[in-house]
Amino acid sequence: MPERYLCPNCLGNRARFMLIFRVGQEILKDPRSGVITYQAPEWEMVQDGTHPYVDVRCLSCGYEGYERLFIQAARRVPLGHDAARSGPEERTLPVNLPLVASTWPPREKGPAQSSDPA
């Protein structure tokens, strides 16, 4: 059954995507030297149960993730309610915030309190 997609990152792309299928090849390596001693002649599709393992890349913002994330985002946000149409100033969370360890937890301002009971 065909499923609709919506990019969970930019929330504006519903049409331009790249499907990425994973393939694998069986090999055997020598445990001491790391040299490949056997390499299967064919490649196999990596599957999750009976379905092929598929990643999706948004061709608008470049975000890549599991196919299920794109399907769930499309189910959550109805057609015509895309966040990209409302403008970036109305979005509640920035997309790519750098994490800085020194800013969390916030430190209280004021004189340092000593641990000696007085």
Protein Blocks (a to p, Z undefined) as FASTA:
>chain_A
ZZddddfklomackbccddddddddddddfklopafbdcfbdcdddehjaccdddddfkn
opacdfklmmmmmmmpcghiafklnopklpmbdfbdcddfklpccddedddddfbdZZ
